[in-house]
Amino acid sequence: MTYDNRDRGVLFKNERKERDAQADYTGNINVGGVEFWLNAWIKESKKDGRKFMSLSVKPKVEPSSGTPEMNDDIPF
């Protein structure tokens, strides 16, 4: 039986982090069968000092512009 990776993700500690702007953790996630890059930063709440993760998600494959290509070969 093969492992179903759909709607699952993984994060790994970013061992190559050189600047604060770079993610503390990097990985990927599958949502509805679509693959995304996943990044996480460890932050601290200004209100009560609790730590939390701030996340960003970016498609692995950039979506098309949404504009269909023109097909001038249609006879009238």
Secondary structure, DSSP 8 states (H G I E B T S, - for coil): -----TT-EEEEE-TT--STTS-SEEEEEEETTEEEEEEEEEEE-TTT--EEEEEEEEESS----S-----TT---
